[in-house]
Amino acid sequence: MYRTLEYLNGMSDSDVQRLRAVGIRHTNQLLHRASLDIDRNRLSKKTGISKDRLLEFVHQCTLLEVSGMDRWIPLVRRLGINSMEDLRGSWKQSVSPVLQA
């Protein structure tokens, strides 16, 4: 799903300006331009945004790719699910204790 960069949690106005300066305007574009480590390194050098922050933004973009997930993102993040890896496999370990409490 295409969302503006401002939609991402933790994205500052400065980050948005720097990403737009290199042609990234939507979450889908960020996902495709920063999914690989080598691409994050390159983008980090061009924008001055750390690789770790870029990875966090990519994880959020990946979750937005799940149909209907956009409205559940706040809840999913509160449950400790911050990436597709969390959602796919290890989420049972992190979510099960919360749901049983």
C-alpha positions, 0 to 999 in steps of 0.5 A, a space after each residue: 500500500 502506498 503511504 506518504 513517508 510521514 505515516 511511518 512512526 518515528 519519521 521526522 520532517 528532516 528524514 522526510 526531506 532527506 528521503 524526498 531529496 533522493 527521490 523517495 516519496 512513498 513507503 513502497 519506494 522506501 521499501 524497494 530502495 532500502 530492503 537490502 543491506 547494501 542498499 541501506 548503506 548506500 542510502 544512509 550515505 546519501 541521506 545521513 539517516 542511520 542504517 538502523 533507522 532505515 531498517 526500522 522504517 523498512 520493517 514498518 513498510 513491510 508490515 504495511 504491505 499486508 492487506 488491511 494491516 494499516 489500521 492495526 499497526 498501533 496494536 501490533 506494535 504494542 504487542 511487540 511485533 515490529 517486523 514481518 519476521 516477528 509476525 511470521 514465526 516468533 510472534 507466538 513467543 512474544 504475543 502469547 504471554 501478553 494474550 494470556 495475561 
